[in-house]
Each structure stands twice: as C-alpha cells, then as structure tokens.
Amino acid sequence: MVNSEETLTEQAEDTYWTKSEQAPTITIAMPTKNRVALIDRTLESVNSQLTLKRKIKIVFLDESDDGTYEKLLEWKRQNEHEYLYIEVLRLDSKGYISKARNYCISNMEGKRYFLLGF
C-alpha cells in the first residue's frame, strides 16, 4: 500500500520512457475510492470509446477498501496487451483525494490528458 508521495515516486520510476520506446500520445488518469459498483461500467465506457489504444497510457490510483483495487488489477490483466501502458497504484492517504489527483496529474504524458473522476 502506498503511503506517501515519496513512495509513489519510487513506485512509478519504471514508468519513464526511454528514447527507444514510444511515449504515449494520450494519458488517462483516474483516482478512485470505493467504486466497485460503478467501476465495470466506467471501464467498459473508456474501453469502447478509444481508438489507437497502443498510444494510450492509463493511470489508476486507488484508495478503496471495497474491492475496486482488485477489479482494476483484473481489468489491467485483461487489457494490458491493448494499451501502451496501464498502471494501477494503491494509495493510503486517509481521504485526501487532492493528493491522488495531484499524483495523477504529475504523471501525465503526451499531447492530451484526461483526468477522470467519479
């Protein structure tokens, strides 16, 4: 479980792109907390609306205790071959959604950025 911005940075160090790798054109970031009842519908919507998925990086930052994190991991396993990169991180920020949003924003790359929240 992630418990500080420093740990988040350490956990995300492997997300930097080398010159030989293709950087994402679009980054979608989604902080979540206790949305197990809604997450399937949201992920289906994201998945169905996107084209050129191999140019898209998706970052999930979860602070849930209701199974949302596990759903995100399962979705990643099922879809990681379609996207350039999918990152699922766990956050223990004691309700500080602004910290989760700031982390997502600081890790966005590409020409377009989308911050999804619900």
Backbone as ProteinMPNN parsed JSONL, in Angstrom:
{"seq_chain_A": "MVNSEETLTEQAEDTYWTKSEQAPTITIAMPTKNRVALIDRTLESVNSQLTLKRKIKIVFLDESDDGTYEKLLEWKRQNEHEYLYIEVLRLDSKGYISKARNYCISNMEGKRYFLLGF", "coords_chain_A": {"N_chain_A": [[0.845, -1.165, 0.0], [0.566, 2.198, -0.833], [1.924, 4.971, 0.857], [2.912, 7.535, 0.896], [3.942, 10.496, -0.937], [6.582, 10.278, -1.715], [6.978, 7.514, -1.777], [5.169, 6.913, -3.8], [6.466, 8.113, -5.958], [8.786, 6.558, -6.085], [7.593, 4.11, -6.7], [6.633, 4.608, -9.208], [8.83, 4.963, -10.81], [9.586, 3.261, -12.881], [7.978, 3.983, -14.973], [8.896, 5.888, -16.698], [9.798, 6.838, -19.981], [12.127, 5.519, -22.24], [14.335, 6.743, -24.836], [14.168, 4.966, -26.916], [11.713, 3.85, -26.687], [8.22, 4.225, -27.385], [6.586, 7.131, -26.553], [3.546, 7.938, -24.802], [0.645, 9.201, -26.541], [-1.672, 10.043, -25.444], [-2.726, 10.431, -22.087], [-4.659, 8.943, -19.64], [-5.943, 9.514, -16.542], [-7.121, 8.249, -13.474], [-8.228, 8.716, -10.411], [-9.556, 6.752, -7.775], [-12.032, 5.714, -5.356], [-13.598, 3.407, -3.446], [-15.543, 2.405, -5.432], [-16.595, 0.061, -6.452], [-19.086, -0.815, -7.371], [-19.53, 0.762, -9.59], [-17.308, 0.718, -11.228], [-16.93, -1.228, -13.277], [-18.709, -0.481, -15.322], [-17.685, 2.058, -15.941], [-15.088, 1.411, -16.86], [-15.721, -0.168, -19.08], [-16.905, 1.79, -20.658], [-14.751, 3.57, -21.123], [-13.03, 1.829, -22.474], [-14.521, 1.187, -24.778], [-14.713, 3.575, -26.17], [-12.304, 4.355, -27.122], [-9.785, 4.673, -29.612], [-6.805, 3.666, -31.305], [-5.39, 2.513, -29.135], [-2.841, 1.632, -28.475], [-1.339, 3.859, -28.144], [-1.895, 4.98, -25.778], [-1.672, 5.755, -22.361], [-2.718, 4.659, -19.22], [-3.494, 5.581, -15.949], [-4.311, 4.437, -12.833], [-5.208, 5.326, -9.607], [-5.817, 4.136, -6.601], [-7.781, 4.168, -3.648], [-9.315, 2.448, -2.178], [-11.369, 0.223, -0.163], [-13.137, -1.678, -0.827], [-12.972, -3.567, -2.847], [-12.531, -2.41, -5.285], [-9.886, -1.94, -6.105], [-8.943, -4.541, -6.68], [-10.628, -5.159, -8.827], [-9.673, -3.299, -10.69], [-7.059, -4.264, -11.067], [-7.642, -6.736, -12.249], [-8.907, -5.857, -14.618], [-6.734, -4.585, -15.778], [-5.036, -6.817, -16.259], [-6.581, -8.125, -18.191], [-6.602, -6.299, -20.279], [-4.097, -5.16, -20.807], [-2.53, -5.804, -23.007], [-3.615, -4.356, -25.06], [-3.17, -1.641, -24.688], [-0.7, 1.0, -24.478], [0.451, 1.374, -21.938], [-0.567, 0.462, -18.685], [-1.139, 1.452, -15.467], [-1.608, 0.59, -12.126], [-2.018, 1.788, -9.033], [-1.88, 1.767, -5.459], [-3.18, 3.767, -2.899], [-2.786, 5.147, 0.286], [-4.083, 7.518, 1.703], [-5.719, 8.514, 3.567], [-8.183, 9.717, 2.836], [-7.495, 11.935, 1.296], [-8.23, 13.072, -1.478], [-7.302, 15.031, -3.158], [-4.547, 14.716, -3.116], [-4.269, 12.325, -4.505], [-5.274, 13.107, -7.028], [-3.388, 15.088, -7.703], [-1.07, 13.517, -7.899], [-1.753, 11.896, -10.087], [-1.981, 13.857, -12.105], [0.65, 14.819, -12.163], [1.936, 12.693, -13.338], [1.138, 12.52, -15.925], [1.531, 12.184, -19.424], [2.286, 13.015, -22.842], [0.349, 14.372, -25.606], [-2.283, 14.931, -25.034], [-4.376, 15.044, -22.173], [-6.4, 13.415, -19.809], [-8.351, 13.599, -17.012], [-10.153, 11.55, -15.189], [-12.799, 11.245, -12.958], [-14.924, 9.97, -10.429]], "CA_chain_A": [[0.0, 0.0, 0.0], [1.339, 3.424, -0.944], [1.569, 5.819, 1.976], [3.484, 8.872, 0.799], [4.297, 10.902, -2.29], [7.911, 9.743, -1.996], [6.796, 6.123, -2.161], [4.531, 6.94, -5.11], [7.502, 8.421, -6.935], [9.623, 5.363, -6.204], [6.81, 3.067, -7.338], [6.388, 4.984, -10.601], [10.08, 5.21, -11.525], [9.682, 2.456, -14.094], [7.045, 4.454, -15.99], [9.541, 6.841, -17.589], [10.037, 6.257, -21.29], [13.445, 5.721, -22.815], [14.252, 7.285, -26.185], [13.836, 3.907, -27.862], [10.319, 3.474, -26.515], [7.245, 5.187, -27.848], [5.886, 7.835, -25.488], [2.108, 7.971, -25.07], [0.032, 10.387, -27.12], [-2.739, 10.413, -24.516], [-2.73, 9.814, -20.766], [-5.914, 8.997, -18.903], [-5.689, 9.269, -15.122], [-8.371, 8.072, -12.762], [-8.215, 8.384, -8.988], [-10.805, 6.101, -7.375], [-12.2, 5.304, -3.964], [-14.831, 2.681, -3.136], [-16.464, 2.487, -6.566], [-16.712, -1.278, -7.024], [-20.378, -0.942, -8.046], [-19.538, 1.576, -10.809], [-16.05, 0.664, -11.977], [-17.068, -2.018, -14.511], [-19.378, 0.365, -16.327], [-16.746, 3.108, -16.32], [-14.016, 0.814, -17.658], [-16.309, -0.536, -20.372], [-17.088, 3.028, -21.414], [-13.421, 4.016, -21.56], [-12.512, 0.852, -23.435], [-15.289, 1.201, -26.024], [-14.627, 4.866, -26.845], [-10.937, 4.672, -27.518], [-9.102, 4.076, -30.749], [-5.354, 3.817, -31.161], [-5.103, 2.215, -27.735], [-1.406, 1.421, -28.285], [-0.716, 5.159, -27.892], [-2.546, 5.497, -24.577], [-1.239, 5.36, -21.016], [-3.786, 4.823, -18.232], [-3.013, 5.529, -14.565], [-5.332, 4.343, -11.798], [-4.691, 5.497, -8.254], [-6.967, 3.686, -5.837], [-7.756, 4.324, -2.196], [-10.529, 1.728, -1.792], [-11.351, -0.963, 0.682], [-14.358, -2.396, -1.184], [-12.76, -4.451, -3.978], [-12.259, -1.65, -6.505], [-8.485, -2.174, -6.476], [-8.864, -5.862, -7.287], [-11.278, -5.046, -10.142], [-8.743, -2.582, -11.563], [-5.976, -5.192, -11.411], [-8.189, -7.712, -13.199], [-9.093, -5.161, -15.896], [-5.391, -4.407, -16.332], [-4.593, -8.115, -16.792], [-7.358, -8.452, -19.385], [-6.489, -5.289, -21.331], [-2.776, -4.545, -20.935], [-1.979, -6.041, -24.344], [-4.218, -3.409, -25.993], [-2.731, -0.274, -24.401], [0.737, 1.21, -24.35], [0.834, 1.142, -20.542], [-1.602, 0.609, -17.663], [-0.539, 1.465, -14.13], [-2.58, 0.568, -11.028], [-1.324, 2.046, -7.774], [-2.709, 1.839, -4.26], [-2.872, 4.951, -2.099], [-3.344, 5.229, 1.633], [-3.927, 8.938, 2.021], [-6.721, 8.869, 4.564], [-9.224, 10.58, 2.301], [-7.014, 13.127, 0.615], [-8.389, 12.863, -2.914], [-6.469, 16.01, -3.873], [-3.222, 14.107, -3.243], [-4.381, 11.35, -5.593], [-5.39, 13.86, -8.283], [-2.098, 15.721, -7.986], [-0.16, 12.483, -8.365], [-2.161, 11.54, -11.448], [-1.626, 14.967, -12.996], [2.106, 14.905, -12.294], [2.416, 11.559, -14.123], [0.544, 12.522, -17.255], [2.465, 12.386, -20.516], [1.677, 13.019, -24.154], [-0.226, 15.608, -26.135], [-3.61, 15.12, -24.454], [-4.517, 14.496, -20.83], [-7.776, 13.319, -19.333], [-8.468, 13.225, -15.607], [-11.496, 11.049, -14.948], [-13.091, 11.03, -11.55], [-16.342, 9.74, -10.164]], "C_chain_A": [[0.9, 1.241, 0.0], [0.939, 4.35, 0.19], [2.206, 7.193, 1.938], [3.796, 9.199, -0.641], [5.665, 10.357, -2.671], [7.811, 8.291, -2.458], [6.136, 6.033, -3.522], [5.564, 7.18, -6.186], [8.387, 7.208, -7.158], [8.88, 4.273, -6.963], [6.632, 3.353, -8.822], [7.664, 5.188, -11.402], [10.17, 4.427, -12.822], [8.733, 2.911, -15.195], [7.676, 5.455, -16.942], [9.951, 6.14, -18.875], [11.461, 6.534, -21.729], [13.274, 6.217, -24.244], [13.861, 6.222, -27.201], [12.377, 3.466, -27.754], [9.406, 4.59, -27.019], [6.542, 5.813, -26.652], [4.396, 7.873, -25.825], [1.679, 9.283, -25.726], [-1.007, 10.938, -26.161], [-2.494, 9.713, -23.182], [-4.102, 10.023, -20.148], [-5.587, 8.644, -17.462], [-7.025, 9.208, -14.389], [-8.127, 7.729, -11.297], [-9.574, 7.791, -8.6], [-10.822, 5.831, -5.878], [-13.584, 4.685, -3.802], [-15.9, 2.832, -4.217], [-16.667, 1.125, -7.235], [-18.02, -1.45, -7.794], [-20.407, -0.218, -9.386], [-18.358, 1.33, -11.731], [-16.165, -0.142, -13.271], [-17.674, -1.183, -15.635], [-18.441, 1.455, -16.835], [-15.649, 2.557, -17.229], [-14.515, 0.362, -19.028], [-16.474, 0.693, -21.254], [-15.76, 3.539, -21.955], [-12.921, 3.11, -22.675], [-13.225, 0.943, -24.785], [-15.131, 2.503, -26.811], [-13.262, 5.163, -27.435], [-10.519, 3.947, -28.783], [-7.619, 4.327, -30.542], [-4.901, 3.568, -29.725], [-3.611, 2.035, -27.466], [-0.66, 2.736, -28.068], [-1.211, 5.773, -26.589], [-1.953, 4.886, -23.311], [-2.414, 5.626, -20.073], [-3.183, 4.641, -16.843], [-4.224, 5.488, -13.641], [-4.641, 4.505, -10.451], [-5.857, 5.247, -7.31], [-6.736, 3.775, -4.336], [-8.924, 3.547, -1.57], [-10.284, 0.605, -0.796], [-12.57, -1.843, 0.383], [-14.203, -3.337, -2.377], [-12.49, -3.732, -5.293], [-10.847, -1.919, -7.004], [-8.328, -3.512, -7.2], [-9.513, -5.872, -8.676], [-10.36, -4.355, -11.137], [-7.589, -3.484, -11.996], [-6.442, -6.226, -12.433], [-8.378, -7.08, -14.576], [-7.741, -4.932, -16.569], [-4.905, -5.711, -16.97], [-5.309, -8.45, -18.107], [-7.069, -7.519, -20.561], [-5.088, -4.75, -21.581], [-2.131, -4.768, -22.294], [-2.513, -5.041, -25.374], [-3.66, -1.995, -25.859], [-1.211, -0.199, -24.322], [1.197, 0.881, -22.932], [-0.379, 1.339, -19.648], [-0.923, 0.473, -16.313], [-1.657, 1.504, -13.092], [-1.797, 0.698, -9.733], [-2.33, 2.131, -6.636], [-2.246, 3.009, -3.424], [-3.531, 4.837, -0.739], [-3.155, 6.664, 2.095], [-4.97, 9.43, 3.003], [-7.694, 9.928, 4.048], [-8.765, 11.815, 1.563], [-7.044, 12.915, -0.891], [-7.54, 13.848, -3.709], [-5.054, 15.468, -4.074], [-3.211, 13.106, -4.401], [-4.469, 12.063, -6.942], [-4.06, 14.493, -8.666], [-1.083, 14.702, -8.492], [-0.482, 12.094, -9.809], [-1.739, 12.617, -12.441], [-0.121, 15.022, -13.214], [2.688, 13.762, -13.135], [1.781, 11.456, -15.505], [1.607, 12.855, -18.289], [1.685, 12.439, -21.82], [1.117, 14.375, -24.534], [-1.574, 15.935, -25.515], [-3.668, 14.415, -23.105], [-5.993, 14.493, -20.444], [-7.742, 12.843, -17.888], [-9.914, 12.837, -15.368], [-11.684, 10.83, -13.464], [-14.576, 10.826, -11.371], [-16.516, 9.341, -8.728]], "O_chain_A": [[1.876, 1.311, 0.748], [-0.25, 4.507, 0.467], [2.044, 7.958, 2.889], [3.906, 8.304, -1.478], [5.888, 10.008, -3.83], [8.477, 7.887, -3.411], [6.496, 5.173, -4.325], [5.543, 6.519, -7.224], [8.703, 6.869, -8.299], [9.477, 3.581, -7.787], [6.493, 2.422, -9.614], [7.59, 5.555, -12.575], [10.783, 4.901, -13.779], [8.685, 2.285, -16.254], [7.036, 5.841, -17.92], [10.394, 4.992, -18.858], [11.947, 7.658, -21.604], [12.182, 6.121, -24.805], [13.281, 6.543, -28.239], [11.868, 2.781, -28.642], [9.797, 5.756, -27.064], [5.966, 5.103, -25.827], [4.023, 7.843, -26.998], [2.276, 10.335, -25.493], [-1.202, 12.15, -26.072], [-2.101, 8.547, -23.149], [-4.635, 11.133, -20.136], [-5.015, 7.588, -17.194], [-7.933, 9.999, -14.645], [-7.847, 6.576, -10.972], [-10.615, 8.272, -9.045], [-9.781, 5.735, -5.228], [-14.604, 5.347, -3.993], [-17.003, 3.315, -3.961], [-16.886, 1.05, -8.444], [-18.046, -2.176, -8.789], [-21.228, -0.55, -10.241], [-18.406, 1.7, -12.904], [-15.551, 0.229, -14.272], [-17.186, -1.195, -16.764], [-18.41, 1.739, -18.033], [-15.32, 3.164, -18.248], [-13.805, 0.498, -20.025], [-16.215, 0.642, -22.457], [-15.666, 3.903, -23.128], [-12.443, 3.587, -23.704], [-12.589, 0.79, -25.828], [-15.393, 2.522, -28.014], [-13.1, 6.135, -28.173], [-10.847, 2.781, -28.998], [-7.234, 5.124, -29.687], [-4.114, 4.338, -29.175], [-3.158, 2.261, -26.344], [0.548, 2.718, -27.83], [-0.974, 6.952, -26.325], [-1.762, 3.674, -23.209], [-3.029, 6.691, -20.123], [-2.459, 3.679, -16.588], [-5.061, 6.391, -13.661], [-3.608, 3.887, -10.195], [-6.78, 6.058, -7.229], [-5.648, 3.494, -3.833], [-9.456, 3.958, -0.539], [-9.167, 0.118, -0.618], [-12.986, -2.647, 1.217], [-15.202, -3.856, -2.876], [-12.246, -4.379, -6.311], [-10.639, -2.106, -8.203], [-7.647, -3.59, -8.223], [-9.007, -6.517, -9.594], [-10.271, -4.768, -12.294], [-7.188, -3.467, -13.16], [-5.714, -6.55, -13.371], [-8.048, -7.695, -15.59], [-7.618, -5.068, -17.786], [-4.416, -5.703, -18.1], [-4.7, -8.997, -19.026], [-7.266, -7.901, -21.714], [-4.905, -3.945, -22.494], [-1.266, -3.99, -22.695], [-1.928, -4.893, -26.447], [-3.677, -1.232, -26.824], [-0.532, -1.207, -24.127], [2.203, 0.198, -22.741], [-1.139, 2.289, -19.837], [-0.219, -0.503, -16.053], [-2.548, 2.349, -13.167], [-1.008, -0.179, -9.383], [-3.482, 2.517, -6.832], [-1.045, 3.221, -3.259], [-4.702, 4.471, -0.634], [-2.19, 6.986, 2.79], [-5.088, 10.632, 3.243], [-7.988, 10.906, 4.735], [-9.587, 12.669, 1.232], [-6.022, 12.616, -1.508], [-7.104, 13.535, -4.817], [-4.431, 15.737, -5.101], [-2.257, 13.053, -5.178], [-3.806, 11.66, -7.897], [-3.655, 14.438, -9.827], [-0.319, 14.992, -9.413], [0.414, 11.98, -10.645], [-1.198, 12.309, -13.502], [0.333, 15.25, -14.335], [3.825, 13.861, -13.597], [1.881, 10.424, -16.169], [2.473, 13.699, -18.06], [0.552, 11.962, -21.892], [1.373, 15.385, -23.878], [-1.969, 17.1, -25.476], [-3.092, 13.344, -22.917], [-6.729, 15.441, -20.718], [-7.164, 11.799, -17.585], [-10.799, 13.693, -15.345], [-10.807, 10.284, -12.794], [-15.389, 11.431, -12.07], [-17.639, 9.098, -8.286]]}, "name": "protein", "num_of_chains": 1, "seq": "MVNSEETLTEQAEDTYWTKSEQAPTITIAMPTKNRVALIDRTLESVNSQLTLKRKIKIVFLDESDDGTYEKLLEWKRQNEHEYLYIEVLRLDSKGYISKARNYCISNMEGKRYFLLGF"}
